[in-house]
């Protein structure tokens, strides 16, 4: 049986309001989530949900997950002109 490899993804579910902000991001911020760089965020589909966040590399140190979570929040705030993001909005997914 072939096992499908899944990676961990730290991100935020994209709701209607967040999607509106992503459709018209703050000036110069599109580069932070356009998918052309692994240094920034990616928008991915997980079933019926859309997420914005970052994949973790295999063997990523558990102690650094908080840093990635804060980084995701920080970049989303830049993109969305300061949208409030609650701590529990950022979650870990298996994609």
LINBELCOR-V197607 format. One record per helix or strand of 3 or more residues. SS is the DSSP state (@ for helix, = for strand). FROM is the first residue (numbers start at 1). TO is the last residue. If there is no record, write none. Layout:
SS/FROM/TO  SS/FROM/TO
This chain:
=/8/13  @/16/23  @/30/32  =/42/46  =/49/55  @/62/79  @/87/89  =/90/94
